[in-house]
Structures are given as structure tokens and as C-alpha cells.
């Protein structure tokens, strides 16, 4: 009898939970490559990002966007930089940095969504806040930037799960678009690229000398 | 019984009245070859309004049909192929920005390869502007039914801005405005008499857009 009640309880709990595994297209950005070889560190939290929220009268929401987000960033980084290599958590040794000009660490700071019932609008909407940190060859921070992506989806055309999926995919795309277009225009990134370009043509420059590049500017721009 | 069925079918097939107005403003001559294509893009901004996908789909369907169909590139494919340049917050807002956009590596080449000649931005939405009346439905052991009447008025207002990607200029605008009132009358069973101003605006805009692009108007 207890088993029956437990089964009923599990079924009831499942009925109050909405689970979404975010899936969507992954476009390849059409942008000029930054002339740098970059190491990218994707933390386990970034790789497996899940969002859980309990909303009164709307039950529990589990949104798994880790896989879509990781695939999207792999495409994005591959299109943005001349060379990309996934690396372990910094700091990296001098030997590991030999073939790299810097390291990028993307993080998801916040994720959130709104249903039409909460917002009073006709749309499901989602937002995702990324923090992108860039370190130079010596391991000094070049800068870090907060980038927010927004997405919304019509409620009428999709089921709730599909609409949240669509809004989240669009939020990732929007954040990615801003990274693709705006990262290269950041003064700190421009300075970093200029320093790399001024070093590149010099033949016979060894890795030890490259690590001696001093970085005075540390920008924190939101 | 047969007469009652006929009456019910007749009542359900009645649609509410819709009044619509189409206006056009031309800035340059147009024309399209069978090889050239057009893209319809719904304007999306991050406020409470956004052009519904269903509206751009309706126009695309209308343009694809008929004796003189226009070749259309699906907007999702166009946006993916030109990512990140046609996302809601990065897309050009006027034809004057096309020169700067086409200077980006690969953009002009991608548009030339797909033979996209025209880009039509569809901006607008359908909103409820008025509602009223009352209807109540009851059910009891003796039966049930609905009594009363309610209505709502909707306004569909859209504008298409057409850009020539070959000359990188704006060629004109077409606007469609349609208003309609829908009713639900409760005479034991609820009888809806629906007006579809969005559908009327779609058909009017699509017909005018076809004539505009082919140079017939």
C-alpha cells in the first residue's frame, strides 16, 4: 500500500515539474578572426549549467542549457580566434602557454526566464548574463566583461517547454552576437592585440621573452 | 433537426467585419528576376512588442503561391548564414547602415551567393483595443447553457520596409492597417463570430508587396 502511495506521490511531483533540455541551431559567426591563439577554460559549472526555480502556482522548473551553451561557445570561439585550444583551469604553466597568446574564461553569472503569466506580456522571455574574462600570456588579466543576452518567444505557437527552449536559444544567440561583435572593440582587447602584433613579426623571439610583456591596463567593464 | 444543423453551421461560418487600408510609398523603381530572391524579416525589439512569426509566415506563404511566386529565403536560414549581423540588437535599422554592414568580411559574399536582391522588414503587431459585454455559462442537473454577449475589437497594424541589397538603398514602404470586431453570442450554446484583422492585413500586405517587388505598382 505504501508503495502505491509513493508511486502516486512521485507522479504528482512529476506533474508539477517542467523540465527543458535546451536545444537549437548553432550558427557559425561571420566575423574577422582575432589574430591570436587562445586557450579556453570551460568550468564544469559552465559545461553542465542547469537552472532550477520553484514558482508559486507554476511548479518547479528545471532548465538544462549546459550542452547547447557549450556547443554554441565552441563554435563562437572557433570563429573568433585564429587558434583555439581547450585548457584546464588556470594558472597554466609556461610550457602550456607556449603555443597560446592568452586564456579566456567564460562564466554564466545569471539565467532567468519569465512566462506570460508572470510578466503579463504575450511572450516567454529568457535572459542570460555571461562574464568573459581574458588573461594574457603571462596570466595577467586583460579585462573582463559582463554581457547579457535576451530572447523571447511567442507563447501561442509553442508549448511551454518549446517556448522556454526557443527563448533560451535566442538569449544565448543574442549574448554570442554581442561577444562576437563587441569583444574586439574593447580598448583593452585592442591593446592586447596590438601588443601581440608588435611581437609576432620579430623572428626568434622565445616564449620566455613573450611572458615578459607587461600589462598595465586592467579593465572591468560592465 | 436538419434546419437547426444548417442554422448552426451558418452561424459558425459567419465571420466578423474587418475594415482594412493599404498604403504604399515608393522611393525607387523595382523588379526581380526568377533567379533573384527576397527575405522577409520580422522586427524584434526587446520591449513588449514583436512582429509575430505567424504574420511573417502568412506573408511568405502568400508570396510563394500564385502564378507569379517570388523566391524567398527562409528568415531562420538567412539569420543563421549571416550570424551575428541580423540578430534583434545587431540588425541594421536603416538602409544607410548597409554599406557598413557589407564591409564586414563575408557578408556581401554570402548575400551574393544566395542571390538575395530584396530585404523586407515587417514591423507591427495585432493588439486588442477594446472589449466589452458579458456572458455567463451555467451548468446544473437540469442542463446548462450560456447567455449574454461579449465582443472584442482588434487592430492589426503592420509596415513593410523594402531595401534593395544590390543598390543598398531603401525602395519604399507599404503599410497595412486592419480593424475588426469579434463577438461571442450565448444562445444556450456559445456562438463565435470571429473577425481576423491580422489575416486581412497579411493578405493585403502580401498582394501589395508582390506588386511592389515585381514593379507592377
Interface residues (C-beta under 8 A of the other chain):
Chain A: X25 X27 X28 X29 X30 X31 X32 X121 X122 X123 X150 X152 X154 X156 X157 X173 X174 X176 X177 X178 X180 X181
Chain B: X44 X46 X48 X50 X52 X53 X54 X76 X79 X80 X81 X82 X83 X84 X85 X87 X88 X89 X90 X104 X105 X106 X107 X110
